[in-house]
Amino acid sequence: MKPVSQKSNPVQKEFHPVMVSAATLAHGLMRTMAIKPYAPKLRRREFGLLERYPNLPAIRCQLFREKSAGSMPTIVISGFVPDATETVEFQRPLLRRYGSIYYLNYPRNGFSSEMFDAQLADLIDDIHRKGMKPLILSVSFGSGLLLHFLKHAAESVHEKIRGLVLASPVVCTDDLIRPLGQKRDGIRFLESSLQKIISADPRRHDDLEKQVERSRRCFQALFAAGAENRVLDSRHLAIRRKIMDVLAHTSAIGGYERVTALRELKFPEGGGSLFSGPVLALLAENEHDILVPSSPTLDLFASPERYTALFPRCKVKRVVTKNAGDNVPHASLIFHHDAYNPLLQSWYDRLTPLLQMAV
C-alpha cells in the first residue's frame, strides 16, 4: 500500500451509491458462499495447547477454505490487515486454477505465535493426507510469521510444503522501525504507531486503546492512499468494508499482541538453509515507502549470495507497473494485481509440471 501522504482526503472515484451498495452486498454474498469455514480432521498440535491456553478461542486463527479441483492448493497468510480472505481477492480466480485456497484469518482478541504455528502445521498435515502439497503465499507481516514457523518446524513438515511466495516480506521489527540514530528525516506514521504500541503498558487499558486507535487510523489512511484516484468497483468496496470491520473489531489487546508477535520475530542469520524448496520473493517498486532504509530484509534480498544461503532455490522478482506515475507500493496485491498476477501465474505454472512429474 502507498505511504500516508499529507494531503487532504484523497479523491476516490466510485459509482452511484445505490448501485455500489447493491453490487457490494451481492459480491459479499457470493464470496460468503464460496469461502467456507474449515477445520482439519486432526488438530493434535492445536489441542495440545489447551492446557497452556485456557482461553483458546481468543488466540485461535479462523480457518477458511475455497474449494477447487486442482491438485496444488494454496495457504494464504496475510499482513496485519486485511484478513487473508480479502488479501488475495484479485488473485482468487488465478489460485483456484491450481487448487483449493486455504485462508488463516488472525483472531480479533489476542494472538499467539505458538498457536499460529500449531494451526499451520496441522493444516499442512491435513492437506498432505489428501495426497497434496500446499504452496504457502505470505504477505508482509505474514512472511515473518512463516519464516519463524519454518525455523522451528520439523523437517517432516518442510517436506510436505510445495513451495513459498513471500510478497513484500516483513521479517522483523527492524524492517519497519529504524535505529534511533537514523531518524534525521523524521518518523513515519506507521513507524511511530508501532513504536507507541510496543512501548505501551498492556495493564493500562486506556493508554493501550489510545495507541491501538492511532494504529487503526494509520491503516485506514494507508488504504485510502492506495485507493486515491482509482475507480473503486464492488470488490474494492467490499474489501474496504471488511478492512474497516477488522480494524473496528480488533480489540486493543488483540492489536497489541500482534505487534508483540512482530517484535519477538528474529531475523534469520546463519545456521544454514531455512527452506530447501522453491521460493519466490516479490518486492514492490516502492518498498522503501514502508520498509525503512536499514531494513535487513531489503538488504537480504539484494544479495543473491545471502538469500540463497537461506533459500537455495529462491527467485527474487521486482513487481513493477506499466502505468507511469503509479509505482507499486508495499504489498499492494489489491490495487496492483495486474502487476502481481503475471508473476504469480508464471511461478505456479513453473511448479505445476514438477508436481505432475512427481505424481
C-alpha positions in Angstrom: 0.0 0.0 0.0 1.1 3.6 -0.6 2.6 5.7 2.2 0.3 8.1 4.0 0.5 11.5 2.4 -0.1 14.9 4.0 -2.8 15.7 1.5 -6.4 16.2 2.4 -8.8 13.4 1.9 -7.9 11.6 -1.4 -10.3 11.6 -4.2 -11.8 8.2 -4.9 -13.8 7.6 -8.0 -16.9 5.5 -7.2 -20.1 4.6 -9.0 -23.6 5.6 -8.0 -24.0 4.8 -4.2 -27.2 2.8 -4.7 -25.7 0.7 -7.4 -22.5 0.3 -5.5 -24.3 -0.8 -2.3 -26.3 -3.4 -4.1 -23.2 -4.7 -6.0 -21.1 -4.7 -2.8 -23.7 -6.8 -1.0 -24.1 -9.2 -3.9 -20.3 -9.6 -4.1 -20.1 -10.2 -0.4 -22.8 -12.8 -0.6 -21.0 -14.6 -3.5 -17.8 -14.6 -1.5 -19.5 -16.0 1.6 -21.0 -18.8 -0.5 -17.6 -19.7 -2.0 -15.3 -19.3 1.1 -16.4 -21.6 3.9 -15.1 -22.2 7.5 -12.8 -25.1 7.6 -11.3 -27.4 10.3 -8.7 -30.1 9.8 -9.8 -33.5 10.8 -6.8 -33.9 13.1 -5.7 -31.0 15.2 -3.3 -32.6 17.7 -0.9 -29.7 17.9 -3.7 -27.1 18.4 -5.5 -29.1 21.0 -2.1 -29.9 22.7 -2.0 -26.3 23.7 -5.3 -26.4 25.6 -3.7 -26.8 29.0 -1.4 -23.8 28.4 -4.0 -21.6 26.9 -7.4 -21.9 28.7 -8.8 -19.0 26.7 -8.1 -20.8 23.4 -10.8 -19.0 21.2 -9.1 -15.6 21.9 -5.8 -16.7 20.2 -7.1 -19.2 17.6 -6.9 -18.2 13.9 -10.1 -18.7 11.9 -9.5 -21.2 9.0 -11.5 -21.0 5.8 -11.4 -22.9 2.5 -12.4 -22.2 -1.1 -12.7 -25.5 -2.9 -11.2 -26.2 -6.3 -10.5 -29.4 -8.2 -6.8 -28.6 -8.8 -4.0 -30.6 -7.2 -1.8 -27.7 -5.9 -3.6 -25.9 -3.1 -2.5 -22.6 -1.6 -2.4 -21.5 2.0 -2.7 -17.7 2.4 -1.1 -15.8 5.3 -1.8 -12.1 5.4 -0.2 -9.0 6.8 -1.7 -7.0 9.7 -4.7 -6.1 7.6 -6.8 -7.1 5.7 -7.7 -10.6 6.6 -6.3 -13.4 4.4 -9.7 -13.9 2.9 -9.5 -10.3 1.5 -5.8 -10.1 0.8 -5.9 -12.1 -2.4 -9.3 -11.1 -3.6 -7.9 -10.2 -7.0 -5.8 -13.4 -7.1 -8.5 -15.9 -6.2 -9.5 -16.8 -9.8 -5.8 -17.4 -10.6 -5.1 -19.5 -7.5 -8.3 -21.6 -7.9 -7.0 -22.8 -11.3 -4.3 -24.8 -9.4 -6.2 -25.9 -6.3 -8.2 -25.0 -3.3 -7.4 -21.9 -1.3 -7.0 -22.1 2.5 -7.1 -18.9 4.5 -5.8 -18.2 8.0 -7.5 -15.1 9.5 -5.9 -13.8 12.7 -8.0 -13.7 15.9 -9.6 -10.4 16.9 -9.0 -10.5 20.7 -5.5 -11.9 21.0 -2.6 -13.5 19.2 -0.1 -16.3 19.9 2.7 -17.3 17.5 2.7 -20.7 19.1 -0.9 -21.2 18.3 -0.4 -19.9 14.8 2.5 -22.4 14.3 0.3 -25.3 15.6 -2.6 -24.5 13.4 -0.5 -24.0 10.3 1.3 -27.4 10.9 -2.0 -29.2 11.5 -3.3 -27.7 8.2 -0.3 -28.7 6.2 -0.6 -32.3 7.6 -4.3 -32.3 6.7 -3.7 -31.3 3.1 -0.9 -33.8 2.8 -3.1 -36.6 4.0 -5.2 -35.8 0.9 -2.2 -36.5 -1.3 -1.3 -32.9 -2.0 1.5 -30.5 -1.0 0.4 -26.8 -0.5 2.1 -23.7 -1.7 2.2 -21.1 1.0 1.6 -17.4 0.0 2.5 -15.0 2.7 2.2 -11.2 2.7 4.2 -8.6 4.7 4.0 -9.5 8.4 2.7 -12.9 7.5 6.1 -13.7 5.9 7.8 -13.0 9.2 5.4 -15.5 10.9 6.0 -18.0 8.1 9.8 -17.8 8.4 9.6 -18.2 12.2 7.4 -21.3 11.6 9.9 -22.8 9.2 12.8 -22.2 11.5 11.1 -24.3 14.2 9.1 -26.8 12.2 10.4 -30.4 11.8 11.9 -31.4 8.5 8.9 -33.8 8.0 6.7 -30.7 7.9 9.0 -28.9 5.4 8.8 -31.9 3.1 5.0 -31.5 2.9 5.3 -28.0 1.5 5.4 -27.5 -2.3 6.9 -24.0 -2.2 6.7 -20.4 -0.9 5.7 -17.0 -2.1 6.9 -14.1 0.0 5.1 -10.9 -1.1 6.7 -7.8 0.4 8.1 -9.7 3.3 8.4 -8.1 6.7 10.6 -10.4 8.8 11.2 -8.5 12.0 10.6 -5.1 13.7 13.8 -3.7 12.3 12.2 -3.7 8.8 9.7 -1.1 10.0 11.5 0.8 12.8 14.8 2.5 12.3 17.6 2.7 15.0 17.5 6.0 16.9 20.5 7.4 15.1 18.9 7.1 11.7 15.7 9.2 12.1 17.0 12.5 10.9 14.3 12.7 8.2 11.5 12.4 10.7 9.4 9.5 11.9 6.9 7.8 9.6 3.3 7.4 10.7 3.4 3.6 10.7 6.8 3.6 12.3 5.6 5.9 15.1 2.4 3.9 15.6 4.2 0.6 16.1 6.7 2.2 18.4 4.0 3.6 20.6 2.2 0.2 20.8 5.4 -1.6 21.6 6.1 0.9 24.5 2.5 0.8 25.8 1.7 -0.9 29.1 -0.9 -3.6 28.5 -2.1 -3.2 32.1 -3.1 0.4 31.3 -6.1 -0.2 29.1 -6.8 3.4 28.3 -3.3 4.1 27.1 -3.2 0.8 25.1 -6.6 1.6 23.5 -5.3 5.1 22.6 -2.2 3.8 20.9 -4.1 1.0 19.0 -6.7 3.5 17.9 -3.8 5.6 16.4 -2.7 2.5 14.6 -6.2 1.9 13.3 -6.2 5.4 11.8 -2.9 4.7 10.2 -4.1 1.5 8.4 -7.3 3.3 7.3 -5.1 6.1 5.8 -2.9 3.5 4.0 -5.9 2.0 2.3 -7.3 5.4 1.4 -3.9 6.4 -0.1 -3.9 3.2 -2.2 -7.4 4.0 -3.4 -6.5 7.5 -4.4 -7.7 8.5 -7.9 -8.9 5.0 -8.7 -12.3 3.7 -9.7 -13.5 1.6 -6.8 -15.7 -1.3 -8.0 -17.8 -3.5 -5.8 -14.9 -5.8 -5.0 -12.7 -2.9 -3.8 -15.6 -1.5 -1.7 -16.3 -5.0 -0.2 -12.7 -5.2 0.8 -12.7 -1.7 2.3 -15.8 -2.6 4.3 -14.0 -5.7 5.6 -10.9 -3.8 6.5 -12.8 -1.2 8.5 -14.7 -4.1 10.2 -11.4 -5.8 11.1 -10.0 -2.5 12.5 -13.1 -1.7 14.4 -13.5 -5.2 16.0 -9.9 -6.0 16.7 -9.5 -5.2 20.4 -6.7 -3.2 21.9 -5.1 -6.4 23.4 -5.6 -8.2 20.1 -3.7 -5.4 18.2 -1.0 -5.2 21.0 -0.4 -9.0 20.8 0.0 -8.9 17.0 2.6 -6.2 17.3 4.3 -8.1 20.2 4.5 -11.1 17.9 6.3 -9.0 15.3 8.6 -7.6 17.9 9.6 -11.1 19.0 10.5 -12.3 15.5 14.2 -12.7 15.0 15.9 -12.1 11.6 17.3 -15.4 10.3 21.1 -15.2 10.1 23.4 -18.1 9.5 22.6 -21.6 10.6 22.1 -23.0 7.1 19.1 -23.3 4.9 15.7 -22.2 6.2 13.7 -23.9 3.4 15.2 -26.0 0.6 12.1 -26.0 -1.7 11.2 -23.4 -4.3 10.8 -19.8 -3.0 9.6 -16.7 -4.9 10.2 -13.3 -3.2 8.2 -10.5 -4.7 9.5 -7.0 -3.9 7.4 -4.0 -4.9 8.9 -0.9 -6.6 8.2 1.3 -3.6 9.1 -1.0 -0.7 11.1 1.9 0.8 7.9 3.8 1.5 7.1 1.3 4.2 10.3 -0.7 4.9 13.0 1.6 6.3 16.3 2.1 4.5 18.1 0.0 7.2 15.7 -2.9 6.6 17.6 -6.2 7.0 15.1 -7.9 4.7 15.6 -5.5 1.8 19.4 -5.9 2.4 19.0 -9.7 2.4 17.1 -9.9 -0.9 19.5 -7.5 -2.6 22.3 -10.1 -2.2 21.9 -13.4 -4.1 24.7 -14.9 -2.1 22.9 -14.2 1.2 19.3 -15.2 0.2 20.4 -18.4 -1.5 22.1 -19.4 1.7 18.7 -19.3 3.4 16.6 -20.4 0.4 18.8 -22.3 -2.1 16.1 -22.3 -4.7 15.0 -18.7 -4.3 14.0 -16.3 -7.1 13.6 -12.6 -6.4 11.3 -10.6 -8.7 10.6 -6.9 -8.6 6.9 -6.1 -9.0 6.6 -3.1 -11.4 3.7 -1.4 -13.1 3.4 -0.4 -16.7 1.4 2.7 -15.7 3.6 5.8 -15.4 3.3 7.6 -12.0 1.6 4.6 -10.4 4.5 2.7 -8.9 3.7 -0.5 -6.9 3.8 0.1 -3.2 4.3 -2.4 -0.4 2.0 -5.4 -0.5 -0.4 -3.8 -3.0 -2.0 -7.0 -4.3 -5.4 -5.4 -4.2 -4.7 -2.2 -6.2 -1.8 -3.5 -8.4 -3.0 -7.1 -9.1 -2.2 -6.5 -12.8 1.5 -6.3 -11.8 1.4 -9.2 -9.4 -0.7 -11.8 -11.2 1.5 -12.5 -14.2 4.4 -13.2 -11.9 2.3 -15.5 -9.7 0.9 -17.3 -12.7 4.4 -17.9 -14.2 5.6 -19.2 -10.8 2.6 -21.6 -10.4 3.0 -22.8 -14.0 6.6 -23.5 -13.3 5.8 -25.6 -10.2 2.9 -27.5 -11.8 4.8 -29.7 -14.2 7.2 -30.7 -11.4 4.2 -31.7 -9.3 2.8 -33.8 -12.2 6.2 -35.5 -12.8 6.4 -36.3 -9.1 2.9 -37.9 -9.2 
